[in-house]
């Protein structure tokens, strides 16, 4: 891996792509630290110190994670990439429900461009809704419960509208930055921005554990984190390869087909989407109670104790079951065995020992069901395992475990994908040696 990076920096055009991506990432992190107009930055920092790691901020943990801590600072990039992720998931789910979206998906690049445009529009709409809710909570003092410092000295409608517009524009800029990385840089732009946001939180969380718990606990957490990362890399690389044979056929005077390949089915076919779904659903009741003004009521107390508290057994059990459910749900709508069997039959492909058509679809469904079970259990275990260690890293005040399941899954997935893209581009540049 180190040799690949060294070779990448010695290749001029590839070095430009990497440096361009790093420059965009630096701009993104700069925007995550700039406060929105009308926000009292000193008061925000003081409030963050007062409630850091407490249950009062857990309802925003997912958005704050994907924004690299920019949410609680009410910066211009406060929403981060979360509206785009939500919009992408919604559009992907709608391709199964709406026939027009399904037709666009089958049209190739032109249809994909239209779906991307719809995703952008939906992202802006979600950004307006999310920023409005966050600003409303901040103006009522519910964003930082327990902090008496006013984060919005001027809570007039005009000032709140400016902040909403600023945050929405920041989300649009983030989309543009991500697309720039995808087009002119290296790797997937949106994924790299998420990776950067999550990685920016790890040093601060690790520093808190080191200062409050000492070197011994900090070393244990690092070893445990490395074990999680190694296991995630091992599972993410695992796949079931189904052999596929293509029959020979004559087209004019040429013979086509006769090749053998394989259909890869990953153990973790759903990626990190089930973890995001499960986290969002668990935080939804507390968010609804806050927006409805039922702060400090009996309903919110029950939700905080049994649903939001990550060390509670009820939370861990619900989280685990939701991840398993959403894994099966998401795999069922993203991988259609009937369509795959029909495509293989159209191009003369078949699985050795399995007849084309309906028997092939049934075989793919059987294999997919067998793979999805360990994949869902793996996602659930990785996601809830850090919750068992929250008590180790807590002493008088709450702290976030720096190697949470969602963070590790995203960082490892993005890291592996980026390294593969760098290596593939290096291989393309080495092919010229065979032509000499």
C-alpha positions as CSV (number, residue, x, y, z in Angstrom):
1,X,0.0,0.0,0.0
2,X,2.8,2.4,0.9
3,X,4.5,1.7,-2.4
4,X,1.3,2.4,-4.3
5,X,1.0,5.8,-2.6
6,X,4.7,6.5,-3.3
7,X,4.2,5.6,-7.0
8,X,1.1,7.8,-7.1
9,X,2.9,10.9,-6.0
10,X,5.7,10.2,-8.5
11,X,3.1,10.2,-11.4
12,X,2.5,13.8,-12.4
13,X,-1.2,13.6,-13.4
14,X,-2.1,11.3,-10.5
15,X,-0.3,13.6,-8.1
16,X,-2.3,16.6,-9.4
17,X,-5.6,14.7,-8.7
18,X,-4.5,13.8,-5.2
19,X,-3.4,17.3,-4.3
20,X,-6.6,18.7,-5.9
21,X,-8.7,16.4,-3.7
22,X,-6.7,17.4,-0.6
23,X,-7.3,21.1,-1.4
24,X,-11.1,20.6,-1.7
25,X,-11.0,18.7,1.6
26,X,-9.2,21.6,3.2
27,X,-11.8,24.0,1.9
28,X,-14.6,21.8,3.3
29,X,-13.0,21.7,6.7
30,X,-12.5,25.4,6.7
31,X,-16.2,25.9,6.0
32,X,-17.1,23.5,8.8
33,X,-15.4,25.9,11.3
34,X,-16.8,29.2,10.0
35,X,-19.9,30.2,12.1
36,X,-23.1,31.3,10.3
37,X,-24.0,35.0,10.4
38,X,-25.8,36.0,13.7
39,X,-24.4,33.1,15.7
40,X,-22.4,33.9,18.9
41,X,-19.3,31.8,18.4
42,X,-17.9,32.2,22.0
43,X,-21.3,31.2,23.5
44,X,-21.5,28.2,21.2
45,X,-18.1,27.0,22.2
46,X,-18.9,27.4,25.9
47,X,-22.2,25.5,25.5
48,X,-20.4,22.7,23.6
49,X,-18.0,22.3,26.6
50,X,-20.8,22.2,29.1
51,X,-22.8,19.4,27.3
52,X,-20.0,17.6,25.5
53,X,-20.8,13.9,25.3
54,X,-23.9,14.2,27.5
55,X,-27.3,12.7,26.5
56,X,-28.5,16.1,25.5
57,X,-26.6,16.0,22.3
58,X,-27.1,12.3,21.5
59,X,-30.2,13.1,19.4
60,X,-27.9,15.0,17.0
61,X,-25.1,12.5,17.1
62,X,-25.6,11.1,13.6
63,X,-25.8,14.5,11.8
64,X,-23.0,15.8,14.0
65,X,-20.8,12.8,13.1
66,X,-21.3,13.3,9.3
67,X,-20.7,17.0,9.6
68,X,-17.4,16.6,11.5
69,X,-18.8,18.4,14.6
70,X,-20.0,21.4,12.5
71,X,-23.6,20.9,13.5
72,X,-23.3,21.9,17.1
73,X,-21.1,24.8,16.1
74,X,-23.9,26.1,13.8
75,X,-21.3,26.7,11.0
76,X,-22.1,27.4,7.4
77,X,-21.5,23.7,6.7
78,X,-23.5,22.6,9.8
79,X,-25.7,20.1,7.9
80,X,-22.7,18.4,6.3
81,X,-23.4,15.7,3.8
82,X,-26.4,14.2,5.6
83,X,-29.1,15.9,3.4
84,X,-27.5,14.5,0.3
85,X,-27.2,11.0,1.9
86,X,-30.9,11.0,2.8
87,X,-31.9,12.3,-0.6
88,X,-29.9,9.6,-2.3
89,X,-31.4,6.9,-0.2
90,X,-34.9,8.2,-0.9
91,X,-34.4,8.4,-4.6
92,X,-32.9,4.9,-4.6
93,X,-36.0,3.6,-2.7
94,X,-38.4,5.4,-5.1
95,X,-36.9,3.6,-8.1
96,X,-38.7,0.5,-6.8
97,X,-42.0,2.3,-6.1
98,X,-42.3,4.8,-9.0
99,X,-42.3,3.3,-12.5
100,X,-40.8,6.4,-14.1
101,X,-37.8,6.3,-11.8
102,X,-37.3,2.6,-12.6
103,X,-37.4,3.4,-16.3
104,X,-34.8,6.2,-15.9
105,X,-32.5,3.8,-14.0
106,X,-32.6,1.4,-17.0
107,X,-31.9,4.1,-19.6
108,X,-28.2,4.3,-18.7
109,X,-26.2,7.4,-18.3
110,X,-28.9,9.9,-19.5
111,X,-31.4,8.4,-17.0
112,X,-28.8,8.4,-14.3
113,X,-28.2,12.1,-14.9
114,X,-31.9,12.9,-14.4
115,X,-32.0,10.9,-11.2
116,X,-28.9,12.8,-10.0
117,X,-30.7,16.0,-10.7
118,X,-33.7,14.9,-8.8
119,X,-31.4,14.0,-5.9
120,X,-30.0,17.5,-5.9
121,X,-33.4,19.1,-5.8
122,X,-34.5,16.9,-2.9
123,X,-31.2,17.6,-1.1
124,X,-32.0,21.3,-1.1
125,X,-35.5,20.7,0.1
126,X,-34.2,18.5,3.0
127,X,-31.5,21.1,3.8
128,X,-34.2,23.8,4.2
129,X,-36.3,21.5,6.5
130,X,-33.3,20.4,8.6
131,X,-31.8,23.9,8.9
132,X,-35.1,25.3,9.9
133,X,-35.6,22.7,12.6
134,X,-32.0,23.2,14.0
135,X,-32.3,27.0,14.0
136,X,-35.7,26.8,15.7
137,X,-34.3,24.6,18.4
138,X,-31.3,26.9,18.9
139,X,-33.6,30.0,19.2
140,X,-35.6,28.3,21.9
141,X,-32.5,27.2,23.8
142,X,-33.2,23.5,23.1
143,X,-30.2,22.7,21.0
144,X,-27.9,23.0,24.1
145,X,-30.1,21.9,27.0
146,X,-28.5,23.0,30.3
147,X,-26.6,25.9,28.7
148,X,-28.0,29.4,29.6
149,X,-25.8,31.2,27.1
150,X,-27.8,32.5,24.1
151,X,-26.3,31.1,20.9
152,X,-28.6,33.4,18.8
153,X,-28.6,36.8,20.4
154,X,-31.0,38.1,17.7
155,X,-33.8,35.5,17.3
156,X,-35.9,37.6,14.9
157,X,-37.6,36.0,11.9
158,X,-35.3,37.9,9.5
159,X,-32.1,36.8,11.3
160,X,-33.3,33.1,11.5
161,X,-34.1,33.2,7.8
162,X,-30.6,34.4,7.0
163,X,-29.1,31.5,9.0
164,X,-31.4,29.0,7.2
165,X,-30.4,30.3,3.8
166,X,-26.7,30.2,4.7
167,X,-26.9,26.6,5.9
168,X,-28.9,25.6,2.8
169,X,-26.4,27.3,0.6
170,X,-23.6,25.5,2.5
171,X,-25.2,22.2,1.7
172,X,-25.3,23.1,-2.0
173,X,-21.6,24.1,-1.9
174,X,-20.8,20.7,-0.3
175,X,-22.5,18.9,-3.1
176,X,-20.5,21.0,-5.6
177,X,-17.2,20.2,-3.8
178,X,-18.0,16.5,-3.8
179,X,-18.8,16.5,-7.5
180,X,-15.5,18.4,-8.2
181,X,-13.5,15.7,-6.4
182,X,-15.4,12.9,-8.3
183,X,-14.7,14.6,-11.7
184,X,-11.2,16.0,-11.3
185,X,-9.8,14.3,-8.2
186,X,-9.4,10.8,-6.9
187,X,-12.2,8.6,-5.5
188,X,-15.8,9.4,-4.8
189,X,-16.2,13.0,-3.7
190,X,-19.2,12.6,-1.3
191,X,-17.6,9.5,0.3
192,X,-14.3,11.3,0.9
193,X,-16.0,14.3,2.5
194,X,-17.9,11.9,4.9
195,X,-14.5,10.2,5.6
196,X,-12.9,13.5,6.4
197,X,-15.8,14.6,8.7
198,X,-15.6,11.4,10.7
199,X,-11.8,11.3,10.9
200,X,-11.8,14.9,12.2
201,X,-13.7,13.8,15.3
202,X,-11.3,10.9,16.3
203,X,-8.4,12.9,17.7
204,X,-10.6,15.0,19.9
205,X,-12.4,12.0,21.3
206,X,-9.2,10.1,21.8
207,X,-7.7,13.1,23.6
208,X,-10.7,13.2,26.0
209,X,-10.2,9.5,26.9
210,X,-6.4,10.1,27.3
211,X,-6.9,13.1,29.6
212,X,-9.7,11.6,31.7
213,X,-8.9,7.9,31.9
214,X,-5.1,7.7,31.5
215,X,-2.7,6.0,29.2
216,X,-3.7,2.4,30.1
217,X,-7.4,2.8,29.1
218,X,-6.4,4.9,26.1
219,X,-4.1,2.1,24.9
220,X,-6.8,-0.5,25.5
221,X,-9.2,1.6,23.4
222,X,-6.7,1.9,20.6
223,X,-6.0,-1.9,20.5
224,X,-9.8,-2.6,20.6
225,X,-10.3,-0.1,17.7
226,X,-7.6,-1.7,15.6
227,X,-9.2,-5.1,16.2
228,X,-12.5,-3.7,15.0
229,X,-10.9,-2.1,11.9
230,X,-9.1,-5.4,11.0
231,X,-12.3,-7.4,11.3
232,X,-14.3,-4.9,9.2
233,X,-11.6,-5.0,6.5
234,X,-11.7,-8.8,6.5
235,X,-15.5,-9.0,6.2
236,X,-15.8,-6.1,3.7
237,X,-13.5,-8.0,1.3
238,X,-15.4,-11.3,1.7
239,X,-17.7,-12.3,-1.2
240,X,-19.4,-15.4,-2.7
241,X,-18.4,-15.8,-6.3
242,X,-21.0,-17.6,-8.3
243,X,-19.5,-19.1,-11.5
244,X,-21.3,-17.9,-14.8
245,X,-20.6,-19.5,-18.2
246,X,-21.5,-17.8,-21.4
247,X,-22.4,-20.0,-24.4
248,X,-20.8,-19.5,-27.8
249,X,-22.9,-17.8,-30.4
250,X,-22.3,-16.7,-34.0
251,X,-22.9,-13.1,-35.0
252,X,-22.2,-12.7,-38.7
253,X,-18.9,-14.4,-39.2
254,X,-17.6,-13.9,-35.7
255,X,-17.8,-16.2,-32.7
256,X,-18.8,-14.6,-29.4
257,X,-19.1,-16.0,-25.9
258,X,-17.6,-19.1,-24.6
259,X,-16.1,-17.3,-21.7
260,X,-16.5,-18.0,-18.0
261,X,-16.7,-15.4,-15.3
262,X,-18.4,-15.1,-11.9
263,X,-21.1,-13.0,-10.2
264,X,-19.7,-11.6,-6.9
265,X,-22.1,-11.4,-4.0
266,X,-20.6,-9.5,-1.1
267,X,-21.1,-10.7,2.5
268,X,-22.0,-7.1,3.4
269,X,-24.3,-6.4,0.4
270,X,-26.1,-3.5,2.0
271,X,-23.1,-1.5,3.1
272,X,-23.6,1.0,5.9
273,X,-27.2,2.0,4.9
274,X,-28.9,-0.3,7.5
275,X,-26.8,1.3,10.3
276,X,-27.8,4.8,9.2
277,X,-31.5,3.8,9.0
278,X,-31.4,2.2,12.4
279,X,-29.6,5.2,14.1
280,X,-32.0,7.7,12.5
281,X,-35.1,5.7,13.6
282,X,-33.9,5.5,17.2
283,X,-33.3,9.2,17.5
284,X,-36.6,10.2,15.8
285,X,-38.8,10.0,19.0
286,X,-36.5,12.3,20.9
287,X,-36.3,14.7,18.1
288,X,-40.1,14.8,17.7
289,X,-40.6,15.4,21.4
290,X,-38.1,18.3,21.3
291,X,-39.7,19.9,18.3
292,X,-43.2,19.6,19.8
293,X,-42.0,21.5,22.9
294,X,-42.4,18.5,25.3
295,X,-38.9,19.0,26.8
296,X,-38.5,17.5,30.3
297,X,-41.8,15.6,30.1
298,X,-42.5,12.0,31.0
299,X,-42.4,10.9,27.4
300,X,-39.0,12.4,26.7
301,X,-37.6,11.0,30.0
302,X,-38.6,7.5,28.9
303,X,-37.2,8.0,25.4
304,X,-33.9,9.4,26.9
305,X,-33.6,6.5,29.3
306,X,-34.5,3.5,27.2
307,X,-34.2,4.5,23.5
308,X,-31.5,7.2,23.3
309,X,-29.1,6.1,26.0
310,X,-26.5,4.0,24.1
311,X,-25.5,2.0,27.1
312,X,-29.0,0.8,27.9
313,X,-29.9,-2.8,27.0
314,X,-33.2,-1.7,25.4
315,X,-31.4,0.7,23.1
316,X,-28.8,-2.0,22.2
317,X,-31.5,-4.6,21.5
318,X,-33.6,-2.3,19.4
319,X,-30.6,-1.1,17.5
320,X,-29.4,-4.6,16.7
321,X,-32.9,-5.8,15.5
322,X,-33.4,-2.7,13.4
323,X,-30.1,-3.2,11.6
324,X,-31.0,-6.8,10.8
325,X,-34.4,-5.8,9.5
326,X,-33.1,-2.9,7.3
327,X,-30.3,-5.1,6.0
328,X,-32.8,-7.6,4.6
329,X,-35.1,-4.8,3.4
330,X,-32.3,-2.9,1.6
331,X,-30.8,-5.9,0.0
332,X,-34.2,-7.0,-1.3
333,X,-34.8,-3.7,-3.1
334,X,-31.2,-3.2,-4.5
335,X,-30.6,-6.8,-5.7
336,X,-33.3,-8.3,-7.8
337,X,-32.6,-12.0,-8.6
338,X,-35.3,-12.1,-11.3
339,X,-33.7,-9.2,-13.2
340,X,-30.2,-10.7,-12.9
341,X,-31.4,-14.1,-14.1
342,X,-33.2,-12.4,-17.1
343,X,-30.0,-10.4,-18.0
344,X,-27.9,-13.6,-17.9
345,X,-30.4,-15.4,-20.1
346,X,-30.6,-12.6,-22.6
347,X,-26.8,-12.7,-23.1
348,X,-26.5,-16.4,-23.1
349,X,-25.1,-16.8,-19.6
350,X,-26.0,-19.6,-17.2
351,X,-24.8,-21.0,-13.9
352,X,-23.3,-24.5,-14.3
353,X,-25.8,-27.1,-13.1
354,X,-28.7,-24.5,-13.0
355,X,-31.1,-24.0,-15.8
356,X,-31.6,-20.4,-17.1
357,X,-34.6,-18.4,-16.2
358,X,-36.7,-19.1,-13.1
359,X,-34.4,-21.8,-11.6
360,X,-31.5,-19.3,-11.8
361,X,-33.5,-16.6,-10.0
362,X,-34.5,-19.1,-7.3
363,X,-30.8,-20.2,-6.8
364,X,-29.7,-16.6,-6.6
365,X,-32.4,-15.8,-4.0
366,X,-31.3,-18.9,-2.0
367,X,-27.6,-17.9,-2.0
368,X,-28.4,-14.2,-1.3
369,X,-30.6,-15.2,1.7
370,X,-27.7,-17.4,3.1
371,X,-25.2,-14.5,2.7
372,X,-27.5,-11.8,4.0
373,X,-27.9,-13.5,7.4
374,X,-24.2,-13.4,8.4
375,X,-23.9,-9.9,6.8
376,X,-26.7,-8.5,8.9
377,X,-25.3,-10.1,12.1
378,X,-21.9,-8.7,11.3
379,X,-23.4,-5.2,10.8
380,X,-25.4,-5.4,14.0
381,X,-22.4,-6.7,16.1
382,X,-20.0,-4.0,14.8
383,X,-22.6,-1.3,15.4
384,X,-23.5,-2.2,19.0
385,X,-20.2,-3.6,20.2
386,X,-18.8,-0.1,21.1
387,X,-21.9,0.4,23.3
388,X,-20.7,-2.2,25.7
389,X,-17.5,-0.2,26.2
390,X,-19.1,3.1,26.9
391,X,-18.8,2.5,30.6
392,X,-15.1,2.0,30.3
393,X,-14.5,5.4,28.7
394,X,-16.9,7.3,31.0
395,X,-15.9,8.8,34.3
396,X,-18.3,11.3,35.9
397,X,-19.0,12.8,32.5
398,X,-20.1,11.1,29.3
399,X,-17.8,10.7,26.3
400,X,-18.3,9.3,22.8
401,X,-16.5,6.1,21.9
402,X,-14.2,7.1,19.1
403,X,-14.5,3.8,17.2
404,X,-18.3,3.6,16.8
405,X,-19.7,1.1,14.3
406,X,-21.0,3.7,11.8
407,X,-17.7,5.6,11.8
408,X,-15.5,2.5,11.3
409,X,-17.8,1.0,8.6
410,X,-17.7,4.2,6.6
411,X,-14.0,5.0,7.0
412,X,-12.9,1.5,6.1
413,X,-15.3,1.3,3.1
414,X,-14.2,4.6,1.7
415,X,-10.5,3.9,2.4
416,X,-10.6,0.6,0.6
417,X,-12.5,2.1,-2.4
418,X,-10.0,5.0,-2.7
419,X,-6.9,2.8,-2.5
420,X,-8.4,0.5,-5.2
421,X,-9.0,3.4,-7.5
422,X,-5.4,4.6,-7.0
423,X,-4.1,1.2,-7.7
424,X,-6.3,0.8,-10.8
425,X,-5.0,4.1,-12.2
426,X,-1.4,3.0,-11.5
427,X,-2.0,-0.2,-13.4
428,X,-3.4,1.7,-16.4
429,X,-0.2,3.7,-16.6
430,X,1.9,0.6,-16.3
431,X,0.3,-1.0,-19.3
432,X,2.3,1.0,-21.7
433,X,5.3,-1.1,-20.7
434,X,3.8,-4.1,-22.4
435,X,3.5,-2.3,-25.7
436,X,7.2,-1.4,-26.0
